[in-house]
């Protein structure tokens, strides 16, 4: 491998320097693995639940058991786990459209939401079929010093505010991602101001990073993607919703049709990959987290600004690195792609990705297209040209891919 001596030296220093952090992450992985295993044993998961179904798929036992498993592990009353969700954004939008009605008000407590959610909401980025077109009102609480402004929540909540939306991950920003303790405090504040206000968490990139999930600390409902953390790198597609029974039920009517809800939906993808992926998810998330720490340490030593810094508390798998120029952003993604197991020969280029205001470049040499639990990186082509790195099925591959990205920048 054509990595420079300089990079090899920094790599060894970084691995030694953060060894104790890696061990801490492994402890969290062990805790969460036991948590999933205990749920699978309690629910008596067996091979009988792995088979596919067709047609209406009434009484799909595997589908029902998977719902029960997610609800049990996430401390929720009910869950909806489906390959019919085409993305995390689709799962999130299903919650919003399933629960909110014309005249209701949605409040984002984490500032401007992720780019694709802005088209769903329709105020900052108008789009056909948005919440705005359906008469749902929207407010946004700006961040204070890149953190949720808890002291201003009471003023932001209005009599018609039905839902408070909280994005756990940093998205395309450098704000701190939210820990479950942060989420607990935010939900507690919301409920003090308006007890019937629904606390909804965008949990993408956050599952199994800590030992608790938002629905275990006060959130009413949350949603995420199966080709991120909870799919463990094996789920071929899909998403999930988990939370209070009546809220998940309302969302299920939006996914299918009123009166049908979660009663049908064929399992065209083999359930085994979903059960097995969920079982592996705590370990795979740990691999991704160690890769993120390694990337932060390596690039910080190379003189770049990184968020979070290596020793900071983490609650998602994303590592942001400020590269400063479009050339370096393109080189980073190209270098990472070069050391991918799939499409290593491809050269990433910026493109007009649906749902994004700016062109986006992505490195994604993944077994599952777009799976960001696999080693991948992306970033909008706008100053300061931050790259957002995430995933890694194995720590070893994460190290190699990150070294490849650094080498590509060094070669400019």
C-alpha positions as a Markdown table, in Angstrom:
| # | Residue | x | y | z |
|---|---|---|---|---|
| 1 | Unk | 0.0 | 0.0 | 0.0 |
| 2 | Unk | 1.4 | 3.4 | -1.0 |
| 3 | Unk | 0.9 | 5.2 | 2.3 |
| 4 | Unk | 3.6 | 7.7 | 3.1 |
| 5 | Unk | 6.0 | 7.2 | 6.0 |
| 6 | Unk | 4.6 | 10.3 | 7.6 |
| 7 | Unk | 1.1 | 8.9 | 7.5 |
| 8 | Unk | 2.2 | 5.5 | 8.8 |
| 9 | Unk | 3.9 | 7.1 | 11.7 |
| 10 | Unk | 0.8 | 9.2 | 12.6 |
| 11 | Unk | -1.3 | 6.1 | 12.3 |
| 12 | Unk | 0.7 | 4.1 | 14.8 |
| 13 | Unk | 0.8 | 7.1 | 17.2 |
| 14 | Unk | -3.0 | 7.5 | 16.9 |
| 15 | Unk | -3.7 | 3.8 | 17.5 |
| 16 | Unk | -1.6 | 3.9 | 20.7 |
| 17 | Unk | -2.9 | 7.2 | 21.9 |
| 18 | Unk | -6.6 | 6.3 | 21.8 |
| 19 | Unk | -6.3 | 2.6 | 22.8 |
| 20 | Unk | -8.2 | 3.2 | 26.1 |
| 21 | Unk | -11.1 | 4.9 | 24.2 |
| 22 | Unk | -11.3 | 1.9 | 21.9 |
| 23 | Unk | -11.6 | -0.3 | 24.9 |
| 24 | Unk | -14.4 | 1.8 | 26.4 |
| 25 | Unk | -16.3 | 1.5 | 23.1 |
| 26 | Unk | -15.9 | -2.2 | 23.2 |
| 27 | Unk | -17.5 | -2.3 | 26.7 |
| 28 | Unk | -20.5 | -0.4 | 25.4 |
| 29 | Unk | -20.7 | -2.9 | 22.5 |
| 30 | Unk | -20.7 | -5.8 | 25.0 |
| 31 | Unk | -23.5 | -4.2 | 27.0 |
| 32 | Unk | -25.7 | -3.6 | 23.9 |
| 33 | Unk | -25.0 | -7.1 | 22.5 |
| 34 | Unk | -26.2 | -8.6 | 25.8 |
| 35 | Unk | -29.3 | -6.3 | 25.6 |
| 36 | Unk | -30.2 | -7.5 | 22.1 |
| 37 | Unk | -29.4 | -11.1 | 22.9 |
| 38 | Unk | -31.6 | -11.0 | 26.1 |
| 39 | Unk | -34.5 | -9.7 | 24.0 |
| 40 | Unk | -34.0 | -12.4 | 21.3 |
| 41 | Unk | -34.0 | -15.0 | 24.0 |
| 42 | Unk | -37.0 | -13.6 | 25.8 |
| 43 | Unk | -39.0 | -13.4 | 22.5 |
| 44 | Unk | -37.9 | -16.9 | 21.5 |
| 45 | Unk | -36.6 | -15.9 | 18.1 |
| 46 | Unk | -36.3 | -19.0 | 15.9 |
| 47 | Unk | -35.5 | -19.9 | 12.3 |
| 48 | Unk | -39.2 | -20.1 | 11.6 |
| 49 | Unk | -39.3 | -16.3 | 11.6 |
| 50 | Unk | -36.8 | -15.9 | 8.8 |
| 51 | Unk | -38.9 | -16.8 | 5.8 |
| 52 | Unk | -40.3 | -14.5 | 3.1 |
| 53 | Unk | -44.0 | -13.9 | 2.4 |
| 54 | Unk | -45.9 | -12.5 | -0.5 |
| 55 | Unk | -49.2 | -10.8 | -1.4 |
| 56 | Unk | -50.9 | -9.1 | 1.5 |
| 57 | Unk | -48.9 | -11.1 | 4.0 |
| 58 | Unk | -51.5 | -11.2 | 6.7 |
| 59 | Unk | -50.1 | -12.9 | 9.8 |
| 60 | Unk | -46.5 | -12.6 | 8.7 |
| 61 | Unk | -44.9 | -14.1 | 11.9 |
| 62 | Unk | -41.4 | -12.9 | 11.1 |
| 63 | Unk | -42.6 | -9.3 | 10.5 |
| 64 | Unk | -44.5 | -9.3 | 13.8 |
| 65 | Unk | -41.6 | -10.8 | 15.7 |
| 66 | Unk | -39.2 | -8.2 | 14.3 |
| 67 | Unk | -41.5 | -5.4 | 15.4 |
| 68 | Unk | -41.6 | -6.9 | 18.9 |
| 69 | Unk | -37.8 | -7.2 | 19.0 |
| 70 | Unk | -37.1 | -3.6 | 18.1 |
| 71 | Unk | -39.7 | -2.4 | 20.6 |
| 72 | Unk | -38.2 | -4.6 | 23.4 |
| 73 | Unk | -34.6 | -3.5 | 22.8 |
| 74 | Unk | -35.5 | 0.2 | 22.4 |
| 75 | Unk | -37.8 | 0.2 | 25.4 |
| 76 | Unk | -40.8 | 1.2 | 23.3 |
| 77 | Unk | -44.4 | 0.1 | 23.5 |
| 78 | Unk | -44.5 | -0.7 | 19.8 |
| 79 | Unk | -42.3 | -0.7 | 16.7 |
| 80 | Unk | -42.8 | -0.7 | 12.9 |
| 81 | Unk | -39.9 | -2.3 | 11.1 |
| 82 | Unk | -40.3 | -2.5 | 7.3 |
| 83 | Unk | -38.3 | -2.9 | 4.2 |
| 84 | Unk | -41.0 | -0.8 | 2.5 |
| 85 | Unk | -39.3 | 2.3 | 4.0 |
| 86 | Unk | -37.0 | 3.5 | 1.2 |
| 87 | Unk | -34.8 | 5.6 | 3.5 |
| 88 | Unk | -34.5 | 7.1 | 7.0 |
| 89 | Unk | -36.1 | 10.3 | 5.6 |
| 90 | Unk | -39.1 | 8.2 | 4.5 |
| 91 | Unk | -39.5 | 6.7 | 8.0 |
| 92 | Unk | -39.3 | 10.2 | 9.5 |
| 93 | Unk | -41.8 | 11.7 | 7.0 |
| 94 | Unk | -44.2 | 8.8 | 7.8 |
| 95 | Unk | -44.2 | 9.8 | 11.4 |
| 96 | Unk | -44.8 | 13.5 | 10.6 |
| 97 | Unk | -47.6 | 12.9 | 8.1 |
| 98 | Unk | -49.1 | 10.1 | 10.2 |
| 99 | Unk | -49.5 | 12.2 | 13.3 |
| 100 | Unk | -49.7 | 15.9 | 12.2 |
| 101 | Unk | -52.9 | 17.4 | 10.8 |
| 102 | Unk | -53.7 | 20.7 | 9.1 |
| 103 | Unk | -53.3 | 23.5 | 11.6 |
| 104 | Unk | -51.0 | 21.6 | 13.9 |
| 105 | Unk | -47.6 | 23.2 | 14.5 |
| 106 | Unk | -44.2 | 21.4 | 14.3 |
| 107 | Unk | -41.3 | 22.8 | 16.2 |
| 108 | Unk | -37.7 | 21.9 | 15.4 |
| 109 | Unk | -35.6 | 22.3 | 18.6 |
| 110 | Unk | -32.3 | 21.6 | 16.9 |
| 111 | Unk | -32.2 | 24.4 | 14.5 |
| 112 | Unk | -32.5 | 23.8 | 10.7 |
| 113 | Unk | -33.0 | 20.1 | 10.1 |
| 114 | Unk | -31.0 | 17.9 | 7.7 |
| 115 | Unk | -31.3 | 18.9 | 4.1 |
| 116 | Unk | -33.7 | 16.1 | 3.0 |
| 117 | Unk | -36.0 | 16.9 | 5.9 |
| 118 | Unk | -36.3 | 20.5 | 4.8 |
| 119 | Unk | -38.0 | 19.4 | 1.6 |
| 120 | Unk | -40.4 | 17.2 | 3.7 |
| 121 | Unk | -41.3 | 20.3 | 5.8 |
| 122 | Unk | -41.4 | 22.6 | 2.9 |
| 123 | Unk | -40.7 | 26.0 | 4.4 |
| 124 | Unk | -37.0 | 26.7 | 3.8 |
| 125 | Unk | -37.0 | 24.4 | 0.7 |
| 126 | Unk | -40.4 | 24.3 | -0.9 |
| 127 | Unk | -41.4 | 20.9 | -2.4 |
| 128 | Unk | -44.6 | 19.3 | -3.8 |
| 129 | Unk | -46.5 | 17.4 | -1.2 |
| 130 | Unk | -44.7 | 19.0 | 1.8 |
| 131 | Unk | -46.1 | 19.5 | 5.3 |
| 132 | Unk | -46.5 | 23.2 | 4.3 |
| 133 | Unk | -48.8 | 22.3 | 1.4 |
| 134 | Unk | -50.9 | 20.3 | 3.8 |
| 135 | Unk | -51.3 | 23.2 | 6.2 |
| 136 | Unk | -49.0 | 22.1 | 8.9 |
| 137 | Unk | -47.3 | 25.1 | 10.6 |
| 138 | Unk | -43.6 | 25.2 | 11.4 |
| 139 | Unk | -41.3 | 26.9 | 13.8 |
| 140 | Unk | -37.5 | 26.5 | 14.3 |
| 141 | Unk | -35.5 | 27.2 | 17.5 |
| 142 | Unk | -32.1 | 28.4 | 16.5 |
| 143 | Unk | -29.1 | 26.8 | 18.2 |
| 144 | Unk | -27.2 | 28.8 | 20.9 |
| 145 | Unk | -23.4 | 28.2 | 20.6 |
| 146 | Unk | -24.1 | 25.1 | 18.5 |
| 147 | Unk | -26.2 | 23.6 | 21.2 |
| 148 | Unk | -30.0 | 23.3 | 21.8 |
| 149 | Unk | -31.2 | 26.4 | 23.5 |
| 150 | Unk | -33.0 | 24.8 | 26.4 |
| 151 | Unk | -33.7 | 28.1 | 28.2 |
| 152 | Unk | -35.7 | 29.3 | 25.2 |
| 153 | Unk | -37.8 | 26.2 | 24.7 |
| 154 | Unk | -40.7 | 27.6 | 26.8 |
| 155 | Unk | -40.9 | 30.7 | 24.6 |
| 156 | Unk | -40.7 | 28.6 | 21.4 |
| 157 | Unk | -43.6 | 26.3 | 22.3 |
| 158 | Unk | -47.0 | 27.8 | 21.3 |
| 159 | Unk | -50.5 | 26.6 | 22.2 |
| 160 | Unk | -50.9 | 24.8 | 18.9 |
| 161 | Unk | -47.4 | 23.2 | 18.9 |
| 162 | Unk | -48.3 | 19.5 | 18.6 |
| 163 | Unk | -44.8 | 18.1 | 18.1 |
| 164 | Unk | -41.2 | 19.0 | 19.0 |
| 165 | Unk | -38.7 | 17.4 | 16.6 |
| 166 | Unk | -35.2 | 16.7 | 17.8 |
| 167 | Unk | -32.4 | 15.6 | 15.4 |
| 168 | Unk | -29.9 | 13.5 | 17.4 |
| 169 | Unk | -27.1 | 13.6 | 14.8 |
| 170 | Unk | -25.1 | 16.6 | 13.7 |
| 171 | Unk | -26.2 | 16.2 | 10.0 |
| 172 | Unk | -24.4 | 18.6 | 7.7 |
| 173 | Unk | -23.3 | 20.8 | 10.6 |
| 174 | Unk | -20.6 | 21.0 | 13.2 |
| 175 | Unk | -22.9 | 21.2 | 16.2 |
| 176 | Unk | -22.5 | 18.6 | 18.8 |
| 177 | Unk | -24.7 | 15.5 | 18.4 |
| 178 | Unk | -27.1 | 14.9 | 21.2 |
| 179 | Unk | -26.5 | 12.3 | 23.9 |
| 180 | Unk | -29.4 | 10.4 | 25.4 |
| 181 | Unk | -28.9 | 12.5 | 28.5 |
| 182 | Unk | -29.3 | 15.7 | 26.4 |
| 183 | Unk | -32.5 | 14.2 | 24.9 |
| 184 | Unk | -33.8 | 13.3 | 28.3 |
| 185 | Unk | -33.3 | 16.9 | 29.5 |
| 186 | Unk | -34.9 | 18.4 | 26.3 |
| 187 | Unk | -37.9 | 16.1 | 26.5 |
| 188 | Unk | -38.4 | 16.9 | 30.2 |
| 189 | Unk | -38.3 | 20.6 | 29.5 |
| 190 | Unk | -40.8 | 20.2 | 26.7 |
| 191 | Unk | -43.2 | 18.2 | 28.8 |
| 192 | Unk | -43.0 | 20.8 | 31.6 |
| 193 | Unk | -44.1 | 23.5 | 29.2 |
| 194 | Unk | -46.7 | 21.5 | 27.3 |
| 195 | Unk | -47.4 | 17.9 | 28.6 |
| 196 | Unk | -49.2 | 16.8 | 25.5 |
| 197 | Unk | -46.5 | 18.0 | 23.1 |
| 198 | Unk | -45.1 | 14.9 | 21.3 |
| 199 | Unk | -41.3 | 14.6 | 21.4 |
| 200 | Unk | -40.1 | 13.0 | 18.2 |
| 201 | Unk | -36.5 | 12.0 | 17.7 |
| 202 | Unk | -34.6 | 11.6 | 14.4 |
| 203 | Unk | -32.4 | 8.8 | 15.7 |
| 204 | Unk | -30.4 | 8.2 | 12.5 |
| 205 | Unk | -26.8 | 7.4 | 13.1 |
| 206 | Unk | -27.4 | 7.2 | 16.9 |
| 207 | Unk | -28.6 | 3.6 | 17.6 |
| 208 | Unk | -26.3 | 1.6 | 19.9 |
| 209 | Unk | -23.7 | 4.4 | 20.3 |
| 210 | Unk | -24.7 | 4.6 | 24.0 |
| 211 | Unk | -26.4 | 2.1 | 26.3 |
| 212 | Unk | -29.8 | 3.8 | 26.2 |
| 213 | Unk | -32.0 | 5.0 | 23.3 |
| 214 | Unk | -34.3 | 8.1 | 23.2 |
| 215 | Unk | -37.5 | 6.1 | 23.8 |
| 216 | Unk | -35.9 | 4.9 | 27.1 |
| 217 | Unk | -35.3 | 8.4 | 28.4 |
| 218 | Unk | -38.6 | 10.2 | 27.7 |
| 219 | Unk | -39.0 | 10.5 | 23.9 |
| 220 | Unk | -42.5 | 9.6 | 22.6 |
| 221 | Unk | -41.5 | 8.3 | 19.2 |
| 222 | Unk | -38.3 | 8.0 | 17.1 |
| 223 | Unk | -37.4 | 6.7 | 13.6 |
| 224 | Unk | -34.3 | 5.7 | 11.7 |
| 225 | Unk | -32.9 | 3.7 | 8.8 |
| 226 | Unk | -32.0 | 0.0 | 8.6 |
| 227 | Unk | -29.0 | 0.7 | 6.3 |
| 228 | Unk | -27.5 | 2.8 | 9.1 |
| 229 | Unk | -26.7 | 1.5 | 12.6 |
| 230 | Unk | -29.5 | -1.0 | 13.4 |
| 231 | Unk | -29.1 | -3.0 | 10.2 |
| 232 | Unk | -25.6 | -4.1 | 11.2 |
| 233 | Unk | -24.5 | -3.9 | 7.5 |
| 234 | Unk | -26.7 | -6.8 | 6.6 |
| 235 | Unk | -30.1 | -5.2 | 6.1 |
| 236 | Unk | -30.6 | -4.6 | 2.3 |
| 237 | Unk | -33.0 | -1.7 | 2.8 |
| 238 | Unk | -35.7 | -0.4 | 5.1 |
| 239 | Unk | -36.4 | 1.7 | 8.2 |
| 240 | Unk | -38.1 | 1.6 | 11.6 |
| 241 | Unk | -40.4 | 3.6 | 13.8 |
| 242 | Unk | -40.6 | 2.9 | 17.6 |
| 243 | Unk | -42.4 | 4.6 | 20.5 |
| 244 | Unk | -45.8 | 4.9 | 22.1 |
| 245 | Unk | -48.4 | 2.5 | 20.8 |
| 246 | Unk | -50.9 | 5.0 | 19.5 |
| 247 | Unk | -48.3 | 7.1 | 17.8 |
| 248 | Unk | -46.7 | 4.2 | 16.0 |
| 249 | Unk | -50.1 | 3.0 | 15.0 |
| 250 | Unk | -50.9 | 6.5 | 13.5 |
| 251 | Unk | -47.7 | 6.3 | 11.5 |
| 252 | Unk | -48.5 | 2.8 | 10.3 |
| 253 | Unk | -51.7 | 4.1 | 8.7 |
| 254 | Unk | -49.6 | 6.6 | 6.7 |
| 255 | Unk | -47.2 | 3.8 | 5.5 |
| 256 | Unk | -50.0 | 1.7 | 4.2 |
| 257 | Unk | -53.6 | 3.0 | 4.4 |
| 258 | Unk | -56.1 | 3.9 | 7.1 |
| 259 | Unk | -57.6 | 0.8 | 8.6 |
| 260 | Unk | -54.7 | -1.4 | 7.4 |
| 261 | Unk | -51.7 | -0.1 | 9.3 |
| 262 | Unk | -49.1 | -2.8 | 10.2 |
| 263 | Unk | -51.4 | -5.7 | 9.5 |
| 264 | Unk | -49.9 | -6.3 | 6.1 |
| 265 | Unk | -46.8 | -5.9 | 4.0 |
| 266 | Unk | -45.0 | -8.7 | 2.4 |
| 267 | Unk | -41.5 | -9.6 | 3.5 |
| 268 | Unk | -39.8 | -9.8 | 0.1 |
| 269 | Unk | -36.4 | -9.6 | 1.7 |
| 270 | Unk | -35.4 | -12.5 | 3.8 |
| 271 | Unk | -36.0 | -11.7 | 7.5 |
| 272 | Unk | -32.8 | -13.5 | 8.5 |
| 273 | Unk | -30.7 | -10.5 | 7.3 |
| 274 | Unk | -32.8 | -8.2 | 9.4 |
| 275 | Unk | -32.6 | -10.3 | 12.6 |
| 276 | Unk | -28.9 | -11.1 | 12.1 |
| 277 | Unk | -28.1 | -7.5 | 11.2 |
| 278 | Unk | -29.8 | -6.3 | 14.4 |
| 279 | Unk | -27.9 | -8.8 | 16.4 |
| 280 | Unk | -24.6 | -7.7 | 14.9 |
| 281 | Unk | -25.4 | -4.0 | 15.1 |
| 282 | Unk | -23.8 | -3.2 | 18.5 |
| 283 | Unk | -20.5 | -4.7 | 17.3 |
| 284 | Unk | -20.6 | -3.0 | 13.9 |
| 285 | Unk | -21.5 | 0.4 | 15.5 |
| 286 | Unk | -18.4 | 0.0 | 17.8 |
| 287 | Unk | -16.2 | -0.6 | 14.7 |
| 288 | Unk | -17.6 | 2.5 | 13.1 |
| 289 | Unk | -17.0 | 4.5 | 16.3 |
| 290 | Unk | -13.4 | 3.4 | 16.6 |
| 291 | Unk | -12.9 | 4.4 | 13.0 |
| 292 | Unk | -14.3 | 7.8 | 13.7 |
| 293 | Unk | -12.0 | 8.4 | 16.6 |
| 294 | Unk | -9.0 | 7.2 | 14.5 |
| 295 | Unk | -10.0 | 9.7 | 11.7 |
| 296 | Unk | -10.4 | 12.5 | 14.2 |
| 297 | Unk | -6.9 | 11.8 | 15.7 |
| 298 | Unk | -5.2 | 11.4 | 12.3 |
| 299 | Unk | -6.6 | 14.5 | 10.7 |
| 300 | Unk | -6.2 | 16.6 | 13.8 |
| 301 | Unk | -2.5 | 15.7 | 13.8 |
| 302 | Unk | -2.4 | 16.7 | 10.1 |
| 303 | Unk | -3.6 | 20.2 | 11.1 |
| 304 | Unk | -7.3 | 20.0 | 10.3 |
| 305 | Unk | -10.3 | 21.0 | 12.5 |
| 306 | Unk | -12.4 | 18.0 | 13.4 |
| 307 | Unk | -15.8 | 17.6 | 15.2 |
| 308 | Unk | -16.0 | 15.9 | 17.5 |
| 309 | Unk | -12.4 | 15.8 | 18.7 |
| 310 | Unk | -11.1 | 12.3 | 19.4 |
| 311 | Unk | -11.7 | 12.3 | 23.2 |
| 312 | Unk | -15.1 | 13.9 | 23.1 |
| 313 | Unk | -18.3 | 12.0 | 24.1 |
| 314 | Unk | -20.0 | 10.6 | 21.1 |
| 315 | Unk | -23.7 | 9.9 | 20.4 |
| 316 | Unk | -23.6 | 9.3 | 16.7 |
| 317 | Unk | -21.1 | 7.6 | 14.3 |
| 318 | Unk | -20.4 | 10.7 | 12.2 |
| 319 | Unk | -17.0 | 12.4 | 12.1 |
| 320 | Unk | -16.8 | 15.9 | 10.5 |
| 321 | Unk | -13.5 | 17.2 | 9.1 |
| 322 | Unk | -13.1 | 20.7 | 7.7 |
| 323 | Unk | -11.0 | 20.4 | 4.6 |
| 324 | Unk | -11.2 | 24.0 | 3.4 |
| 325 | Unk | -11.2 | 23.5 | -0.4 |
| 326 | Unk | -13.4 | 21.7 | -2.9 |
| 327 | Unk | -10.2 | 20.0 | -4.3 |
| 328 | Unk | -9.5 | 18.4 | -0.9 |
| 329 | Unk | -13.1 | 17.3 | -0.4 |
| 330 | Unk | -13.1 | 15.6 | -3.8 |
| 331 | Unk | -9.7 | 14.0 | -3.1 |
| 332 | Unk | -10.8 | 12.7 | 0.3 |
| 333 | Unk | -13.8 | 11.0 | -1.2 |
| 334 | Unk | -11.7 | 9.7 | -4.1 |
| 335 | Unk | -9.1 | 8.3 | -1.7 |
| 336 | Unk | -11.7 | 6.6 | 0.5 |
| 337 | Unk | -13.4 | 5.1 | -2.6 |
| 338 | Unk | -10.1 | 3.7 | -3.8 |
| 339 | Unk | -9.9 | 1.5 | -0.7 |
| 340 | Unk | -13.5 | 0.3 | -0.8 |
| 341 | Unk | -14.4 | -3.3 | -1.4 |
| 342 | Unk | -17.0 | -2.4 | -4.1 |
| 343 | Unk | -16.5 | 0.0 | -7.0 |
| 344 | Unk | -13.0 | 0.8 | -5.9 |
| 345 | Unk | -12.2 | 1.9 | -9.5 |
| 346 | Unk | -14.9 | 4.6 | -9.5 |
| 347 | Unk | -14.1 | 8.3 | -9.1 |
| 348 | Unk | -16.7 | 10.2 | -7.0 |
| 349 | Unk | -17.9 | 13.5 | -8.5 |
| 350 | Unk | -20.3 | 16.1 | -7.1 |
| 351 | Unk | -23.9 | 15.8 | -8.3 |
| 352 | Unk | -27.4 | 17.2 | -7.9 |
| 353 | Unk | -28.6 | 14.7 | -5.3 |
| 354 | Unk | -32.4 | 14.7 | -4.8 |
| 355 | Unk | -33.5 | 16.5 | -1.6 |
| 356 | Unk | -30.3 | 18.6 | -1.2 |
| 357 | Unk | -29.8 | 22.3 | -1.8 |
| 358 | Unk | -26.2 | 22.0 | -2.9 |
| 359 | Unk | -24.3 | 19.5 | -5.0 |
| 360 | Unk | -23.1 | 16.6 | -2.9 |
| 361 | Unk | -20.2 | 14.3 | -3.3 |
| 362 | Unk | -20.2 | 10.8 | -1.9 |
| 363 | Unk | -17.8 | 8.0 | -1.5 |
| 364 | Unk | -19.7 | 4.8 | -1.1 |
| 365 | Unk | -18.1 | 1.6 | -2.2 |
| 366 | Unk | -20.6 | -0.4 | -0.2 |
| 367 | Unk | -22.2 | -3.8 | -0.5 |
| 368 | Unk | -25.6 | -2.2 | 0.1 |
| 369 | Unk | -26.0 | 0.9 | -2.0 |
| 370 | Unk | -25.8 | 4.0 | 0.1 |
| 371 | Unk | -25.4 | 2.1 | 3.4 |
| 372 | Unk | -23.8 | 4.6 | 5.7 |
| 373 | Unk | -23.1 | 2.0 | 8.4 |
| 374 | Unk | -20.5 | 0.8 | 5.9 |
| 375 | Unk | -17.4 | 3.0 | 5.5 |
| 376 | Unk | -18.5 | 6.0 | 3.5 |
| 377 | Unk | -18.2 | 9.8 | 3.3 |
| 378 | Unk | -20.1 | 12.6 | 1.8 |
| 379 | Unk | -20.3 | 16.4 | 2.0 |
| 380 | Unk | -22.1 | 19.3 | 0.3 |
| 381 | Unk | -20.0 | 21.4 | -2.1 |
| 382 | Unk | -20.1 | 24.6 | -0.1 |
| 383 | Unk | -17.6 | 26.4 | 2.2 |
| 384 | Unk | -15.9 | 25.4 | 4.4 |
| 385 | Unk | -16.0 | 22.1 | 2.5 |
| 386 | Unk | -16.6 | 19.7 | 5.4 |
| 387 | Unk | -16.5 | 16.0 | 4.8 |
| 388 | Unk | -18.8 | 13.8 | 6.9 |
| 389 | Unk | -17.3 | 10.4 | 7.5 |
| 390 | Unk | -19.3 | 7.5 | 8.9 |
| 391 | Unk | -19.5 | 3.7 | 9.1 |
| 392 | Unk | -17.1 | 0.8 | 8.9 |
| 393 | Unk | -18.0 | -2.8 | 9.1 |
| 394 | Unk | -14.6 | -3.5 | 10.5 |
| 395 | Unk | -12.1 | -1.2 | 12.3 |
| 396 | Unk | -9.3 | -2.6 | 10.2 |
| 397 | Unk | -11.0 | -1.4 | 7.0 |
| 398 | Unk | -11.9 | 1.9 | 8.5 |
| 399 | Unk | -8.2 | 2.5 | 9.2 |
| 400 | Unk | -7.2 | 1.6 | 5.7 |
| 401 | Unk | -9.8 | 3.7 | 4.1 |
| 402 | Unk | -9.1 | 6.7 | 6.2 |
| 403 | Unk | -5.4 | 6.4 | 5.4 |
| 404 | Unk | -6.3 | 6.3 | 1.7 |
| 405 | Unk | -8.3 | 9.5 | 2.0 |
| 406 | Unk | -5.4 | 11.2 | 3.8 |
| 407 | Unk | -2.9 | 10.0 | 1.2 |
| 408 | Unk | -5.1 | 11.3 | -1.6 |
| 409 | Unk | -5.1 | 14.8 | 0.0 |
| 410 | Unk | -1.4 | 14.6 | 0.6 |
| 411 | Unk | -0.8 | 13.9 | -3.1 |
| 412 | Unk | -2.5 | 17.0 | -4.3 |
